[in-house]
Amino acid sequence: MQLTFYRIQLVVFFLLSVLLMATGKLHIFVYFLICAGTVALIAIGESLFSVNHSRLDLFVKKLRAISKVMVIAVLTVLLIKGIVFLFG
């Protein structure tokens, strides 16, 4: 159940990211800076205060998934904007 909830969170994060960037409410560079900065601060805090290595490994896997979703969202928006530019 927890894995399903986590996947739903990733899908919602992806959809919100694409909608915000595709509609022009949030610039791609600003989105990337905000998300990367937030993820970096959380990673630094977690690595400094965590002594359980299995928990830290799970956290790193989640960070990788979030990073992949961020990159996929940016590429999707660039694809959408490219299609709109070519055919619009």
Biopython code that builds the backbone (N, CA, C, O; Angstrom):
import numpy as np
from Bio.PDB.StructureBuilder import StructureBuilder

atoms = [
    (1, "MET", "N", (0.816, -1.189, 0.000)),
    (1, "MET", "CA", (0.000, 0.000, 0.000)),
    (1, "MET", "C", (0.865, 1.260, 0.000)),
    (1, "MET", "O", (0.550, 2.248, -0.662)),
    (2, "GLN", "N", (1.955, 1.201, 0.753)),
    (2, "GLN", "CA", (2.839, 2.365, 0.834)),
    (2, "GLN", "C", (3.507, 2.626, -0.519)),
    (2, "GLN", "O", (3.685, 3.782, -0.903)),
    (3, "LEU", "N", (3.875, 1.576, -1.238)),
    (3, "LEU", "CA", (4.481, 1.736, -2.553)),
    (3, "LEU", "C", (3.502, 2.357, -3.538)),
    (3, "LEU", "O", (3.887, 3.198, -4.349)),
    (4, "THR", "N", (2.255, 1.953, -3.475)),
    (4, "THR", "CA", (1.226, 2.532, -4.349)),
    (4, "THR", "C", (1.030, 4.010, -4.041)),
    (4, "THR", "O", (0.912, 4.825, -4.957)),
    (5, "PHE", "N", (0.994, 4.358, -2.773)),
    (5, "PHE", "CA", (0.845, 5.762, -2.376)),
    (5, "PHE", "C", (2.031, 6.586, -2.857)),
    (5, "PHE", "O", (1.857, 7.714, -3.320)),
    (6, "TYR", "N", (3.236, 6.032, -2.751)),
    (6, "TYR", "CA", (4.430, 6.731, -3.211)),
    (6, "TYR", "C", (4.398, 6.940, -4.727)),
    (6, "TYR", "O", (4.783, 8.005, -5.211)),
    (7, "ARG", "N", (3.950, 5.947, -5.467)),
    (7, "ARG", "CA", (3.843, 6.086, -6.923)),
    (7, "ARG", "C", (2.790, 7.106, -7.319)),
    (7, "ARG", "O", (2.976, 7.850, -8.281)),
    (8, "ILE", "N", (1.696, 7.146, -6.591)),
    (8, "ILE", "CA", (0.664, 8.152, -6.850)),
    (8, "ILE", "C", (1.229, 9.549, -6.605)),
    (8, "ILE", "O", (0.944, 10.473, -7.367)),
    (9, "GLN", "N", (2.029, 9.712, -5.547)),
    (9, "GLN", "CA", (2.667, 11.003, -5.280)),
    (9, "GLN", "C", (3.582, 11.416, -6.425)),
    (9, "GLN", "O", (3.598, 12.586, -6.810)),
    (10, "LEU", "N", (4.340, 10.478, -6.974)),
    (10, "LEU", "CA", (5.230, 10.796, -8.089)),
    (10, "LEU", "C", (4.444, 11.201, -9.332)),
    (10, "LEU", "O", (4.839, 12.125, -10.044)),
    (11, "VAL", "N", (3.335, 10.517, -9.594)),
    (11, "VAL", "CA", (2.505, 10.859, -10.757)),
    (11, "VAL", "C", (1.895, 12.244, -10.583)),
    (11, "VAL", "O", (1.868, 13.027, -11.533)),
    (12, "VAL", "N", (1.413, 12.556, -9.402)),
    (12, "VAL", "CA", (0.842, 13.883, -9.139)),
    (12, "VAL", "C", (1.917, 14.952, -9.258)),
    (12, "VAL", "O", (1.663, 16.018, -9.819)),
    (13, "PHE", "N", (3.107, 14.692, -8.744)),
    (13, "PHE", "CA", (4.224, 15.627, -8.866)),
    (13, "PHE", "C", (4.558, 15.872, -10.335)),
    (13, "PHE", "O", (4.810, 17.009, -10.733)),
    (14, "PHE", "N", (4.560, 14.811, -11.142)),
    (14, "PHE", "CA", (4.843, 14.943, -12.563)),
    (14, "PHE", "C", (3.776, 15.781, -13.261)),
    (14, "PHE", "O", (4.095, 16.696, -14.020)),
    (15, "LEU", "N", (2.507, 15.464, -13.002)),
    (15, "LEU", "CA", (1.419, 16.186, -13.667)),
    (15, "LEU", "C", (1.394, 17.661, -13.284)),
    (15, "LEU", "O", (1.211, 18.521, -14.146)),
    (16, "LEU", "N", (1.573, 17.960, -12.012)),
    (16, "LEU", "CA", (1.602, 19.362, -11.586)),
    (16, "LEU", "C", (2.789, 20.105, -12.199)),
    (16, "LEU", "O", (2.665, 21.257, -12.612)),
    (17, "SER", "N", (3.924, 19.438, -12.250)),
    (17, "SER", "CA", (5.105, 20.065, -12.833)),
    (17, "SER", "C", (4.892, 20.394, -14.306)),
    (17, "SER", "O", (5.198, 21.497, -14.760)),
    (18, "VAL", "N", (4.364, 19.425, -15.042)),
    (18, "VAL", "CA", (4.140, 19.644, -16.475)),
    (18, "VAL", "C", (3.091, 20.725, -16.699)),
    (18, "VAL", "O", (3.260, 21.577, -17.571)),
    (19, "LEU", "N", (2.013, 20.702, -15.923)),
    (19, "LEU", "CA", (0.972, 21.714, -16.095)),
    (19, "LEU", "C", (1.483, 23.113, -15.776)),
    (19, "LEU", "O", (1.181, 24.063, -16.499)),
    (20, "LEU", "N", (2.254, 23.247, -14.700)),
    (20, "LEU", "CA", (2.780, 24.569, -14.345)),
    (20, "LEU", "C", (3.746, 25.098, -15.396)),
    (20, "LEU", "O", (3.716, 26.282, -15.734)),
    (21, "MET", "N", (4.595, 24.229, -15.907)),
    (21, "MET", "CA", (5.577, 24.688, -16.890)),
    (21, "MET", "C", (4.967, 24.875, -18.272)),
    (21, "MET", "O", (5.342, 25.806, -18.986)),
    (22, "ALA", "N", (4.042, 24.018, -18.662)),
    (22, "ALA", "CA", (3.467, 24.100, -20.006)),
    (22, "ALA", "C", (2.555, 25.309, -20.161)),
    (22, "ALA", "O", (2.455, 25.876, -21.249)),
    (23, "THR", "N", (1.893, 25.705, -19.087)),
    (23, "THR", "CA", (1.003, 26.859, -19.181)),
    (23, "THR", "C", (1.743, 28.178, -19.027)),
    (23, "THR", "O", (1.153, 29.242, -19.215)),
    (24, "GLY", "N", (3.012, 28.125, -18.691)),
    (24, "GLY", "CA", (3.797, 29.341, -18.572)),
    (24, "GLY", "C", (3.767, 29.963, -17.190)),
    (24, "GLY", "O", (4.297, 31.057, -16.995)),
    (25, "LYS", "N", (3.158, 29.290, -16.230)),
    (25, "LYS", "CA", (3.102, 29.823, -14.866)),
    (25, "LYS", "C", (4.459, 29.727, -14.166)),
    (25, "LYS", "O", (4.742, 30.494, -13.246)),
    (26, "LEU", "N", (5.290, 28.787, -14.601)),
    (26, "LEU", "CA", (6.589, 28.572, -13.987)),
    (26, "LEU", "C", (7.595, 28.274, -15.086)),
    (26, "LEU", "O", (7.385, 27.382, -15.908)),
    (27, "HIS", "N", (8.685, 29.023, -15.096)),
    (27, "HIS", "CA", (9.716, 28.829, -16.105)),
    (27, "HIS", "C", (10.486, 27.545, -15.819)),
    (27, "HIS", "O", (10.630, 27.146, -14.663)),
    (28, "ILE", "N", (10.976, 26.904, -16.864)),
    (28, "ILE", "CA", (11.653, 25.612, -16.722)),
    (28, "ILE", "C", (12.892, 25.723, -15.835)),
    (28, "ILE", "O", (13.123, 24.867, -14.981)),
    (29, "PHE", "N", (13.681, 26.766, -16.035)),
    (29, "PHE", "CA", (14.910, 26.941, -15.257)),
    (29, "PHE", "C", (14.596, 27.175, -13.779)),
    (29, "PHE", "O", (15.263, 26.626, -12.902)),
    (30, "VAL", "N", (13.594, 27.980, -13.515)),
    (30, "VAL", "CA", (13.196, 28.252, -12.125)),
    (30, "VAL", "C", (12.674, 26.980, -11.468)),
    (30, "VAL", "O", (12.986, 26.705, -10.309)),
    (31, "TYR", "N", (11.887, 26.209, -12.199)),
    (31, "TYR", "CA", (11.379, 24.930, -11.683)),
    (31, "TYR", "C", (12.533, 24.018, -11.303)),
    (31, "TYR", "O", (12.541, 23.428, -10.223)),
    (32, "PHE", "N", (13.508, 23.907, -12.198)),
    (32, "PHE", "CA", (14.627, 23.019, -11.934)),
    (32, "PHE", "C", (15.437, 23.492, -10.733)),
    (32, "PHE", "O", (15.864, 22.675, -9.916)),
    (33, "LEU", "N", (15.655, 24.804, -10.614)),
    (33, "LEU", "CA", (16.400, 25.321, -9.468)),
    (33, "LEU", "C", (15.664, 25.087, -8.155)),
    (33, "LEU", "O", (16.276, 24.700, -7.160)),
    (34, "ILE", "N", (14.368, 25.317, -8.147)),
    (34, "ILE", "CA", (13.587, 25.116, -6.924)),
    (34, "ILE", "C", (13.597, 23.650, -6.514)),
    (34, "ILE", "O", (13.862, 23.332, -5.354)),
    (35, "CYS", "N", (13.313, 22.766, -7.444)),
    (35, "CYS", "CA", (13.246, 21.338, -7.120)),
    (35, "CYS", "C", (14.619, 20.779, -6.739)),
    (35, "CYS", "O", (14.741, 20.046, -5.758)),
    (36, "ALA", "N", (15.640, 21.120, -7.506)),
    (36, "ALA", "CA", (16.978, 20.605, -7.215)),
    (36, "ALA", "C", (17.494, 21.149, -5.885)),
    (36, "ALA", "O", (18.127, 20.420, -5.120)),
    (37, "GLY", "N", (17.231, 22.408, -5.610)),
    (37, "GLY", "CA", (17.658, 22.983, -4.337)),
    (37, "GLY", "C", (16.961, 22.349, -3.156)),
    (37, "GLY", "O", (17.586, 22.084, -2.129)),
    (38, "THR", "N", (15.676, 22.106, -3.292)),
    (38, "THR", "CA", (14.923, 21.471, -2.210)),
    (38, "THR", "C", (15.414, 20.047, -1.979)),
    (38, "THR", "O", (15.617, 19.628, -0.840)),
    (39, "VAL", "N", (15.600, 19.318, -3.055)),
    (39, "VAL", "CA", (16.088, 17.934, -2.933)),
    (39, "VAL", "C", (17.487, 17.912, -2.324)),
    (39, "VAL", "O", (17.787, 17.046, -1.503)),
    (40, "ALA", "N", (18.345, 18.853, -2.714)),
    (40, "ALA", "CA", (19.705, 18.898, -2.172)),
    (40, "ALA", "C", (19.691, 19.201, -0.676)),
    (40, "ALA", "O", (20.433, 18.580, 0.085)),
    (41, "LEU", "N", (18.860, 20.143, -0.247)),
    (41, "LEU", "CA", (18.793, 20.458, 1.180)),
    (41, "LEU", "C", (18.274, 19.281, 1.993)),
    (41, "LEU", "O", (18.781, 18.998, 3.078)),
    (42, "ILE", "N", (17.268, 18.598, 1.473)),
    (42, "ILE", "CA", (16.738, 17.420, 2.176)),
    (42, "ILE", "C", (17.792, 16.321, 2.233)),
    (42, "ILE", "O", (17.935, 15.654, 3.258)),
    (43, "ALA", "N", (18.530, 16.128, 1.142)),
    (43, "ALA", "CA", (19.568, 15.085, 1.114)),
    (43, "ALA", "C", (20.691, 15.393, 2.091)),
    (43, "ALA", "O", (21.185, 14.493, 2.768)),
    (44, "ILE", "N", (21.096, 16.647, 2.172)),
    (44, "ILE", "CA", (22.154, 17.028, 3.122)),
    (44, "ILE", "C", (21.696, 16.791, 4.550)),
    (44, "ILE", "O", (22.427, 16.221, 5.360)),
    (45, "GLY", "N", (20.486, 17.228, 4.851)),
    (45, "GLY", "CA", (19.971, 17.014, 6.201)),
    (45, "GLY", "C", (19.835, 15.550, 6.556)),
    (45, "GLY", "O", (20.174, 15.141, 7.667)),
    (46, "GLU", "N", (19.344, 14.764, 5.623)),
    (46, "GLU", "CA", (19.173, 13.335, 5.884)),
    (46, "GLU", "C", (20.518, 12.641, 6.064)),
    (46, "GLU", "O", (20.657, 11.787, 6.940)),
    (47, "SER", "N", (21.503, 12.992, 5.255)),
    (47, "SER", "CA", (22.801, 12.330, 5.361)),
    (47, "SER", "C", (23.553, 12.742, 6.629)),
    (47, "SER", "O", (24.342, 11.961, 7.159)),
    (48, "LEU", "N", (23.317, 13.948, 7.113)),
    (48, "LEU", "CA", (23.996, 14.383, 8.335)),
    (48, "LEU", "C", (23.403, 13.761, 9.591)),
    (48, "LEU", "O", (24.135, 13.463, 10.535)),
    (49, "PHE", "N", (22.105, 13.562, 9.617)),
    (49, "PHE", "CA", (21.451, 13.136, 10.844)),
    (49, "PHE", "C", (20.983, 11.690, 10.833)),
    (49, "PHE", "O", (20.324, 11.254, 11.777)),
    (50, "SER", "N", (21.306, 10.939, 9.795)),
    (50, "SER", "CA", (20.877, 9.544, 9.737)),
    (50, "SER", "C", (22.060, 8.621, 10.026)),
    (50, "SER", "O", (23.141, 8.781, 9.459)),
    (51, "VAL", "N", (21.840, 7.662, 10.908)),
    (51, "VAL", "CA", (22.880, 6.671, 11.212)),
    (51, "VAL", "C", (22.486, 5.278, 10.707)),
    (51, "VAL", "O", (23.312, 4.365, 10.696)),
    (52, "ASN", "N", (21.249, 5.121, 10.297)),
    (52, "ASN", "CA", (20.758, 3.845, 9.794)),
    (52, "ASN", "C", (21.015, 3.792, 8.286)),
    (52, "ASN", "O", (20.384, 4.520, 7.520)),
    (53, "HIS", "N", (21.940, 2.933, 7.865)),
    (53, "HIS", "CA", (22.331, 2.895, 6.458)),
    (53, "HIS", "C", (21.246, 2.312, 5.556)),
    (53, "HIS", "O", (21.137, 2.717, 4.398)),
    (54, "SER", "N", (20.459, 1.393, 6.045)),
    (54, "SER", "CA", (19.394, 0.848, 5.199)),
    (54, "SER", "C", (18.330, 1.916, 4.939)),
    (54, "SER", "O", (17.766, 1.985, 3.847)),
    (55, "ARG", "N", (18.062, 2.740, 5.938)),
    (55, "ARG", "CA", (17.110, 3.843, 5.749)),
    (55, "ARG", "C", (17.685, 4.871, 4.781)),
    (55, "ARG", "O", (16.955, 5.435, 3.966)),
    (56, "LEU", "N", (18.982, 5.114, 4.867)),
    (56, "LEU", "CA", (19.631, 6.058, 3.967)),
    (56, "LEU", "C", (19.633, 5.539, 2.532)),
    (56, "LEU", "O", (19.465, 6.317, 1.593)),
    (57, "ASP", "N", (19.822, 4.231, 2.353)),
    (57, "ASP", "CA", (19.758, 3.643, 1.010)),
    (57, "ASP", "C", (18.359, 3.783, 0.409)),
    (57, "ASP", "O", (18.221, 4.077, -0.778)),
    (58, "LEU", "N", (17.337, 3.577, 1.215)),
    (58, "LEU", "CA", (15.960, 3.755, 0.751)),
    (58, "LEU", "C", (15.710, 5.211, 0.373)),
    (58, "LEU", "O", (15.030, 5.496, -0.612)),
    (59, "PHE", "N", (16.261, 6.120, 1.156)),
    (59, "PHE", "CA", (16.116, 7.549, 0.864)),
    (59, "PHE", "C", (16.794, 7.908, -0.457)),
    (59, "PHE", "O", (16.255, 8.693, -1.237)),
    (60, "VAL", "N", (17.958, 7.345, -0.709)),
    (60, "VAL", "CA", (18.670, 7.618, -1.962)),
    (60, "VAL", "C", (17.879, 7.096, -3.158)),
    (60, "VAL", "O", (17.839, 7.743, -4.205)),
    (61, "LYS", "N", (17.250, 5.931, -3.010)),
    (61, "LYS", "CA", (16.411, 5.407, -4.092)),
    (61, "LYS", "C", (15.240, 6.339, -4.377)),
    (61, "LYS", "O", (14.879, 6.551, -5.535)),
    (62, "LYS", "N", (14.645, 6.896, -3.324)),
    (62, "LYS", "CA", (13.542, 7.837, -3.518)),
    (62, "LYS", "C", (14.026, 9.124, -4.182)),
    (62, "LYS", "O", (13.327, 9.690, -5.022)),
    (63, "LEU", "N", (15.218, 9.584, -3.809)),
    (63, "LEU", "CA", (15.778, 10.785, -4.439)),
    (63, "LEU", "C", (16.039, 10.555, -5.923)),
    (63, "LEU", "O", (15.805, 11.444, -6.742)),
    (64, "ARG", "N", (16.516, 9.377, -6.268)),
    (64, "ARG", "CA", (16.732, 9.059, -7.675)),
    (64, "ARG", "C", (15.422, 9.074, -8.451)),
    (64, "ARG", "O", (15.366, 9.562, -9.580)),
    (65, "ALA", "N", (14.382, 8.543, -7.848)),
    (65, "ALA", "CA", (13.073, 8.536, -8.514)),
    (65, "ALA", "C", (12.558, 9.959, -8.710)),
    (65, "ALA", "O", (12.034, 10.288, -9.774)),
    (66, "ILE", "N", (12.704, 10.797, -7.695)),
    (66, "ILE", "CA", (12.263, 12.190, -7.820)),
    (66, "ILE", "C", (13.080, 12.920, -8.881)),
    (66, "ILE", "O", (12.533, 13.704, -9.656)),
    (67, "SER", "N", (14.379, 12.667, -8.918)),
    (67, "SER", "CA", (15.230, 13.305, -9.927)),
    (67, "SER", "C", (14.833, 12.871, -11.337)),
    (67, "SER", "O", (14.807, 13.688, -12.258)),
    (68, "LYS", "N", (14.530, 11.608, -11.499)),
    (68, "LYS", "CA", (14.093, 11.120, -12.809)),
    (68, "LYS", "C", (12.774, 11.770, -13.226)),
    (68, "LYS", "O", (12.597, 12.136, -14.388)),
    (69, "VAL", "N", (11.862, 11.909, -12.286)),
    (69, "VAL", "CA", (10.581, 12.549, -12.596)),
    (69, "VAL", "C", (10.800, 14.009, -12.970)),
    (69, "VAL", "O", (10.138, 14.516, -13.875)),
    (70, "MET", "N", (11.720, 14.697, -12.288)),
    (70, "MET", "CA", (12.019, 16.091, -12.629)),
    (70, "MET", "C", (12.538, 16.201, -14.056)),
    (70, "MET", "O", (12.092, 17.066, -14.810)),
    (71, "VAL", "N", (13.458, 15.349, -14.431)),
    (71, "VAL", "CA", (14.035, 15.393, -15.777)),
    (71, "VAL", "C", (12.980, 15.028, -16.820)),
    (71, "VAL", "O", (12.911, 15.657, -17.876)),
    (72, "ILE", "N", (12.170, 14.030, -16.536)),
    (72, "ILE", "CA", (11.122, 13.638, -17.479)),
    (72, "ILE", "C", (10.104, 14.764, -17.646)),
    (72, "ILE", "O", (9.619, 14.996, -18.753)),
    (73, "ALA", "N", (9.774, 15.464, -16.565)),
    (73, "ALA", "CA", (8.826, 16.577, -16.652)),
    (73, "ALA", "C", (9.385, 17.694, -17.524)),
    (73, "ALA", "O", (8.665, 18.257, -18.348)),
    (74, "VAL", "N", (10.662, 18.016, -17.349)),
    (74, "VAL", "CA", (11.284, 19.069, -18.169)),
    (74, "VAL", "C", (11.308, 18.654, -19.635)),
    (74, "VAL", "O", (10.994, 19.464, -20.507)),
    (75, "LEU", "N", (11.675, 17.410, -19.922)),
    (75, "LEU", "CA", (11.709, 16.944, -21.308)),
    (75, "LEU", "C", (10.313, 16.918, -21.930)),
    (75, "LEU", "O", (10.153, 17.232, -23.110)),
    (76, "THR", "N", (9.308, 16.547, -21.145)),
    (76, "THR", "CA", (7.936, 16.546, -21.650)),
    (76, "THR", "C", (7.481, 17.952, -21.998)),
    (76, "THR", "O", (6.850, 18.165, -23.033)),
    (77, "VAL", "N", (7.796, 18.908, -21.142)),
    (77, "VAL", "CA", (7.409, 20.297, -21.415)),
    (77, "VAL", "C", (8.141, 20.828, -22.635)),
    (77, "VAL", "O", (7.547, 21.528, -23.455)),
    (78, "LEU", "N", (9.421, 20.506, -22.768)),
    (78, "LEU", "CA", (10.157, 20.948, -23.951)),
    (78, "LEU", "C", (9.558, 20.336, -25.216)),
    (78, "LEU", "O", (9.475, 21.002, -26.247)),
    (79, "LEU", "N", (9.146, 19.085, -25.143)),
    (79, "LEU", "CA", (8.502, 18.440, -26.284)),
    (79, "LEU", "C", (7.172, 19.107, -26.608)),
    (79, "LEU", "O", (6.880, 19.361, -27.777)),
    (80, "ILE", "N", (6.367, 19.392, -25.597)),
    (80, "ILE", "CA", (5.080, 20.054, -25.816)),
    (80, "ILE", "C", (5.282, 21.444, -26.416)),
    (80, "ILE", "O", (4.600, 21.820, -27.369)),
    (81, "LYS", "N", (6.222, 22.204, -25.854)),
    (81, "LYS", "CA", (6.461, 23.550, -26.369)),
    (81, "LYS", "C", (7.032, 23.505, -27.789)),
    (81, "LYS", "O", (6.736, 24.380, -28.602)),
    (82, "GLY", "N", (7.843, 22.496, -28.089)),
    (82, "GLY", "CA", (8.373, 22.356, -29.445)),
    (82, "GLY", "C", (7.282, 22.035, -30.447)),
    (82, "GLY", "O", (7.271, 22.579, -31.552)),
    (83, "ILE", "N", (6.365, 21.156, -30.072)),
    (83, "ILE", "CA", (5.242, 20.816, -30.960)),
    (83, "ILE", "C", (4.349, 22.016, -31.175)),
    (83, "ILE", "O", (3.906, 22.265, -32.297)),
    (84, "VAL", "N", (4.075, 22.768, -30.114)),
    (84, "VAL", "CA", (3.243, 23.965, -30.244)),
    (84, "VAL", "C", (3.945, 24.999, -31.124)),
    (84, "VAL", "O", (3.292, 25.668, -31.925)),
    (85, "PHE", "N", (5.245, 25.137, -30.987)),
    (85, "PHE", "CA", (5.992, 26.095, -31.797)),
    (85, "PHE", "C", (5.989, 25.698, -33.265)),
    (85, "PHE", "O", (5.835, 26.553, -34.137)),
    (86, "LEU", "N", (6.157, 24.417, -33.545)),
    (86, "LEU", "CA", (6.213, 23.973, -34.933)),
    (86, "LEU", "C", (4.858, 24.015, -35.618)),
    (86, "LEU", "O", (4.762, 24.409, -36.781)),
    (87, "PHE", "N", (3.818, 23.617, -34.916)),
    (87, "PHE", "CA", (2.510, 23.510, -35.544)),
    (87, "PHE", "C", (1.542, 24.618, -35.133)),
    (87, "PHE", "O", (0.393, 24.627, -35.576)),
    (88, "GLY", "N", (1.984, 25.535, -34.307)),
    (88, "GLY", "CA", (1.073, 26.574, -33.810)),
    (88, "GLY", "C", (1.121, 27.844, -34.539)),
    (88, "GLY", "O", (0.395, 28.779, -34.199)),
]
sb = StructureBuilder()
sb.init_structure("model")
sb.init_model(0)
sb.init_chain("A")
sb.init_seg("    ")
for serial, (resi, resn, name, xyz) in enumerate(atoms, 1):
    if name == "N":
        sb.init_residue(resn, " ", resi, " ")
    sb.init_atom(name, np.array(xyz, "f"), 0.0, 1.0, " ", f" {name:<3s}", serial, name[0])
structure = sb.get_structure()
